[in-house]
Amino acid sequence: MGNPNKARGTQWESAVRNFLNAFLGLVDDDGAFIDPFDGLNVRRPAQEGTRDVGDVHAAPFILECKDVRSPAVPTWLRQARAEATNAGFPYGVVVHKVRGLGIRAGRVHFDVRTWTRTRTALGLSTRDMRARYGFVPSMRGLGSGRWYLTTTVSEFGRLLADIRAVSTRAAR
């Protein structure tokens, strides 16, 4: 029998990927990609080499997915930032499973810098960003390196669609 923790983690990563692909309309009713070559498809990359590139790629985000009971969000956020850099993506966030609730209720954590860069790219004020996507701040201690903002996987899907729309308009 394989490692049950690894299997649980893989199952969570796949659930996040599948939810976001369906939410964004990138798959058909059977879960197959509408355009398998579309760079915006949400994927679980194969890990190659010594540098981890994150669990799920949802351009422009790297998602570090966690299915554990005891959260260590600031540590996970540092890991997500490093993995985003390794993969060449601008943003790294953490997706933490909430026990007993469905995928939509999973928690997506942003460090302050990533949240601010995302908010700026969307052209939103702090108040509008928090209200539009349901972000709740967590301030642990005096150092902002331990502060983060959290929303749900469902709200993150909306944010992802919006940041992609803004990026597409800017590229034209």
C-alpha positions in Angstrom: 0.0 0.0 0.0 1.3 3.5 -0.9 1.7 6.5 1.4 -1.8 7.5 2.5 -0.7 11.1 3.2 0.7 11.5 -0.4 -2.5 9.9 -1.8 -4.6 12.4 0.2 -2.5 15.3 -1.1 -2.7 14.1 -4.7 -6.4 13.8 -4.4 -6.7 17.4 -3.1 -4.5 18.7 -5.8 -6.6 17.0 -8.4 -9.8 18.3 -6.9 -8.5 21.8 -7.0 -7.4 21.4 -10.6 -10.7 19.9 -11.6 -12.8 22.5 -9.9 -10.9 25.4 -11.4 -11.0 23.9 -14.9 -14.8 23.4 -14.6 -15.4 26.8 -13.0 -13.5 28.5 -15.8 -15.3 26.6 -18.5 -12.1 24.9 -19.8 -13.5 21.3 -19.8 -16.5 19.7 -21.3 -19.2 17.8 -19.4 -16.9 14.7 -19.2 -14.0 16.7 -17.8 -11.9 16.6 -20.9 -10.1 19.8 -22.0 -12.0 21.7 -24.7 -8.6 22.8 -26.1 -5.9 20.5 -24.8 -3.2 23.0 -26.0 -4.6 26.0 -24.3 -2.0 27.5 -22.0 -4.7 28.6 -19.6 -5.8 25.1 -18.7 -5.2 24.4 -15.0 -2.7 21.5 -14.7 -0.8 19.4 -12.2 2.8 19.6 -13.6 5.2 16.6 -13.4 7.9 17.4 -11.0 11.3 17.4 -12.7 14.7 18.2 -11.5 15.6 19.6 -8.1 13.5 22.7 -8.0 9.8 22.3 -7.1 7.5 24.2 -9.4 4.3 23.9 -7.3 1.4 21.5 -7.2 -1.0 23.1 -9.6 -0.4 25.7 -12.3 -3.3 28.1 -12.8 -1.6 30.8 -14.8 -0.6 33.3 -13.6 -0.7 31.5 -10.2 1.2 28.6 -8.8 -0.9 26.8 -6.2 0.7 25.0 -3.3 -2.0 22.6 -2.1 -2.2 21.4 1.5 -4.4 18.7 3.0 -3.3 18.7 6.6 -4.9 19.3 10.0 -2.4 21.8 11.4 -1.9 24.9 9.3 1.5 26.5 8.9 0.4 29.2 6.5 3.4 31.6 6.7 5.8 28.7 6.0 3.6 27.5 3.2 3.5 31.0 1.6 7.3 31.2 1.6 7.3 27.8 -0.2 4.6 29.0 -2.7 6.7 32.1 -3.5 9.8 30.0 -4.1 7.9 27.6 -6.3 6.3 30.4 -8.4 9.8 31.8 -9.0 11.1 28.3 -10.0 8.2 27.9 -12.5 8.5 31.5 -13.8 5.0 32.5 -12.6 4.4 35.9 -11.0 2.2 34.7 -8.1 2.3 31.9 -5.6 -0.6 31.1 -3.2 -1.6 28.3 -0.9 -4.8 26.2 -1.1 -5.6 24.6 2.2 -8.4 21.9 2.5 -11.0 22.5 5.2 -11.9 19.2 6.7 -15.6 18.2 6.3 -16.4 20.8 3.7 -16.4 20.7 -0.1 -13.8 22.0 -2.5 -15.5 25.4 -2.8 -14.9 26.1 0.9 -11.2 25.4 0.7 -9.0 28.3 1.9 -6.7 30.2 -0.5 -4.0 32.2 1.3 -2.1 35.1 -0.2 0.8 36.8 1.4 0.5 40.6 1.7 2.9 41.2 -1.2 1.1 38.8 -3.6 -2.3 40.1 -2.6 -1.2 43.7 -3.2 0.3 42.9 -6.6 -2.8 41.1 -7.6 -5.1 43.9 -6.3 -3.0 46.5 -8.2 -3.1 44.4 -11.4 -6.9 44.3 -11.1 -7.0 48.0 -10.5 -8.9 47.7 -7.2 -8.7 49.5 -3.9 -8.0 47.6 -0.8 -11.6 47.9 0.3 -12.9 46.8 -3.1 -10.6 43.8 -3.3 -11.6 42.5 0.1 -15.3 43.0 -0.6 -15.3 41.6 -4.1 -13.5 38.4 -3.3 -14.3 37.9 0.4 -10.8 38.3 1.7 -10.2 38.1 5.4 -6.9 39.3 6.9 -4.9 37.3 9.4 -2.2 39.3 11.3 0.1 37.1 13.3 2.5 39.1 15.3 4.1 42.5 14.5 6.1 41.4 11.4 4.1 41.7 8.2 6.0 38.5 7.0 3.5 36.5 9.0 0.4 38.4 7.8 -1.8 36.9 5.1 -5.2 37.3 3.5 -7.6 34.4 2.9 -10.5 33.7 0.6 -12.3 30.5 -0.6 -11.5 28.4 -3.6 -14.8 29.5 -5.1 -13.9 33.2 -4.8 -10.4 32.5 -6.0 -11.9 31.0 -9.2 -13.7 34.4 -9.8 -10.4 36.3 -9.0 -8.5 34.0 -11.4 -11.0 34.6 -14.2 -10.8 38.4 -13.6 -7.0 38.6 -13.5 -6.9 36.6 -16.7 -9.4 39.0 -18.4 -7.3 42.0 -17.3 -4.1 40.4 -18.6 -5.8 39.6 -21.9 -6.9 43.2 -22.3 -3.5 44.5 -21.4 -1.8 42.2 -23.9 -3.9 43.6 -26.8 
